[in-house]
Amino acid sequence: MAYPINVLLNLIFQPIGLIASTIVLFSIIGLYIINKESTNRMTVRLIAAIAFSDILAHIGEIYASVNRSIPLGTTHCAVVSGLRASSKTFYCFTNMAICFHLYRSLVLLKKSTWMFEFITWIVTIAMVIIFTVIYWAFGAFSGVKNKVGCNPGSDNYTLNKIFLLTMGFINLITILVGIYTTIVGHRSLSKWINTYATSRSLTGEDKELFKKERKKLAERSFLYPLSTCITLPVETAFLILYGFGSFNQKLGTPKAITLGLSGLLTGIAFAIDPATHKAFSSAWLTIRQKRLGHHHIEDNSSQKA
């Protein structure tokens, strides 16, 4: 059976994104196991959440593309539609959470606390659950009209329009929040670096090197929310236009490509992030120290024998 072009693109790009985001998530888990201190930053944990949301979204898209024969209106199909809608919502709110964290740290110059992080996680998860329940109440997971697969959408004309526009505007807000945070954050970098450096007992070249490294670290942090400027615009336009009654089938092809890139972009941002390099260096040093310590104990034992 020949696959439509959009399905073929899903089957090409979604697995690439899935592999990249899985590598990111398991890298962070591995770093945590080796050296907890290397992941002792809220930003790292939010990146792990973004990677996890990428994984869920990619799995949902791949599964729906491979299993196009799932009967519409069944519980099986409703679960697939629910996963696709909720994972995208999770992706948006997690990106907004990391934007809020960066804004609070770099612009408001406030340090993260466990209470702030706890509240951030609770609010993020709560928003995802609330919107998922709203979509379910709209009948967006069980609709069968005008569908060729398990795509979220309600059979009720009005509720379907509200559903499409809600998802579209959440996407749009995510994009705008990422752009705003990046612009305002870059403007505040000098102030943040000077304040941060002043709190450290550094002088001369050490202080300038420290500022340079911290600036690079902060600048690369914006790559994560900025990736939404690539992954979401086409889908946003598609959803909003569809919500206003204009179904633009031509947007389906670029939408399949850009959504499939989300995990890959997270992986690229993670790979070029100086914090990642520092974390891996720290983990490698920890492994070497443990090995040296183990050999030292063995040498002492052999000498005593």
N, C-alpha and C positions, 0 to 999 in steps of 0.2 A: 504494500500500500504506500503510495507516494505521500510524503509529508508536505504540508503547506510551508512556504518560505519562512514564516514567523516561527513555526515549530522547529524547523531545521536550525534556525539561528539560535533558538533556545537550547537545543541539544548540542550546539557548538560552544556557545559562550557561557552558559550556566555552569557546566562542569568545570570550566577553567576558573570561574569565580569561586566555585565550591572548594576546589583544591587549594586555592590561594588563601581563602578565609579559614579553612581548616588548619593550614600550616600556621597561620597567625595565632589562632586560639590555642593549639597544642604547644606552640613555642612559648606562649605566656604561661601556660600550665607547667611546662617543663622548667622554665626559669623559676617559677614559684617553688617547685619541688627542690631544685638545686640550691637556691638562695632566695629566701623570702624577701630579703631587703631589696633585691633587684626589681621586684614588682610592687614595692611599698609606696605606690603613688596612685592617686585616684584616676589620673589620666590613663594609666595602663589598664586598670580594671574596666574603665569605660570603653577602651579600645577592644578589650576582650568581649564586651557586650555587643559592640558593633559587629565584630567578627561572628559572634554567635547568631546575631540577627541576619547577617549575610547568609550563613549556613542554612538557616531555616527557610529563608526566601528562595535560595537556589534549589534546595530539596523540593520545595513546593512546586516550583516552576518545572523542574526536571520530571518530577512524578506526573504532573498534569500533562506534560508534553508526551511522555512515553505511554501513559494510560489514557488515551483520548477516547477509548471505547467505554469508559465507566458510565453506566446508565445515569442520565440526569434525574434529579429528584430523589436519589437514594441517599442514605446516611453516609455512605462511602464518599459520594461526590460532595456532599455538604461539608465533610471534614476537610477534604482537599481545598475547597473554596475558602473555608474558614482559615486554614493554614496560610493560604496565599495572602488573604487580606490582613490577618493579624501580624504576620511576619513583616509585612511592609510598614504597618503601623509601628511596630517595635523598632524597625530600622529608623524611622523618622524621629521618634521620641528619644531614642538613644543618641542620635546625632544632635538633637536640640539640647540634651543633657550635657554632652561634652562641650557644646558651645557656651552654655551657662557657666560651666565650671571654668572654662578658659577666660570668660569675661570677668568672672568674680576674682580669679587669681591675678590676671594681667592688667585689668582696668581698675577694679575696685581695690586691688592689692590686699586681698584677704586670703589667709592661709586656709587650706582645707582641713576640716576636722571630721572625726568619725561620725558625729551627729549630723553634720551637713551632708556627708556622703550617704548616710542612712536615709535621710529625708529625700535626697535626690533619687535614690533607688526606689523608694516607696512611691514617690510621685510618678516616676517614669513607668513603673509596672502598673500602677493604678490607672494611669491614662490609657495604657494599652488595653487593659481589661475593660475599662469603661467603653471605649470606642468599639472593641470587639463585640461586647454585649449589645451595643446600639446597632451595629451592623446585623447581628443575628436577629434582633427584634424587627429590623426592617425586612427580614426575609432574604437578605443578600447571600446567604449560604445555600439556600434551598431553591432559589429561582430556576426556572427551566425555559422561560421564554427568550427567544432570540439568542440562543446559545448553541455552540458547537462543541463545547467541552465544559469542564468544571471551572468556569470563571465566576467570580463573585458578581452578584447582581440580583435585584429583586424583581418579582413578577408584577408588583404594584408600580405603575408608571411614575407616580409622584415620589414614592419612597426610593425608587431606583435613582431618580434624578438627585434627590437629597444625598443618597449614598455616594454617587459618583462625584458630586461637588464637594462633599465632605472630605473624601480621600484626596481629591485634587487640591483642595486648599490646604490640607495638612502638608502635602508635598511642597506646595508653594511657600508656606510658612517656614518649613525646614530649610529650603534653599535661601530664603531671605535672611533667616537667622544666621546661617552659615556665612553669608556675604557680609552682613553687618558686623558680626563678631570678628571676622578677619580684618576688616577695615579699621574698626575702632581699636582692636587689639594691637595692630601694627603701629597705630599712632601712639599707643601708650607703652610701647616696648622700652623706649629709652628711660622713661620714668620708672618702670618696673625693674629694669636691670640695675639702675643706679640705687634704687631703694634696697634691692636684694643684695647688691654688692656691699653697700654700706653696713648691712647687718653682719657681714663677714669681716674677719680680721685679715684683710688682704691689702697689699701695697704694691706699687710699681707695676712691673710687667705681669706679675701674677694676677693683679686686679683686672688689667686690660684683657688678658687671656681669658679670665673667668667671664668677663662681660661678653666677649666675643662668642664663647662656647654657649653661654646661657641664651644669647640672642638667637643663635642658630637652632638651639633646642626648641625655643618658643615658636620660632617661625615655622618649623617643620610640624609642630602640633596642629597648625591650622589646615594642614593637608587633609586631615580626616573629615572635618565638616565640609571643606571645600569640594570634596569628591561628590557631594550631593548635587553640585552644579553641573555635573556630567551625567549622573545616573538618573536624576529625577525630572529635569525639564520636559523631555519628550512625553513621558507618562503623564506629567501634570497637564500639559496642553491637551493630550488625548482625553483625559478624564473630565476636564472642565468643558471642553468642546462637546463631548458626548453628553455631559450633564445638561448642557443648554440645547440639546437636540441635534447636534451636528456630529455624526459618526464619521470620523476621518480614518478610513482604512489604510491610507498611505503612511500614517504615523506608526502603524504596527511594526514595520520593519526596523526603523531606528529605535523604537521602544524596546524591542527584543534585544537589540545590541547593547544599548546603554544600561538596561537593568541587569544584563548578564555581566557587566563590567564591575558591579559594586564590590564583590569580593576581591577581584583582582586589584582594584584601586586601593582597597584597604591593605592588601598585601604589599603593594608598591610603597605606600606611605609608611608602613611598618618597617620595610626593608631599608629605607633611606633615613629613617628617624634616628638622630644621634643617641636618643635615649635607649633605643633598641641595641645599638652597637655597644653602648656602655653596659647595658644589662647582660649581654652575651659575654663581654669581656670579664665582667664580675663573676659570672657563672663559671666560666672557664678557669678563672683564678681559684675559685672555690674548689673545683674538681681537682686541680693540680695540687693545692694545699692538702686536700684529703689524701691524695695518692702519696705525696711526700711523707705525710704523717704516718700513713700505713706502712710504707717502706722503712721509716725510721723505727717504728715499733718492732718490725720483723728483724731488723739489724740488731737491735738491742737484745731481742730474744735469742738470736743465734749466738751472740757474744757470751751471754750468760750460760748458754748450753755448753 
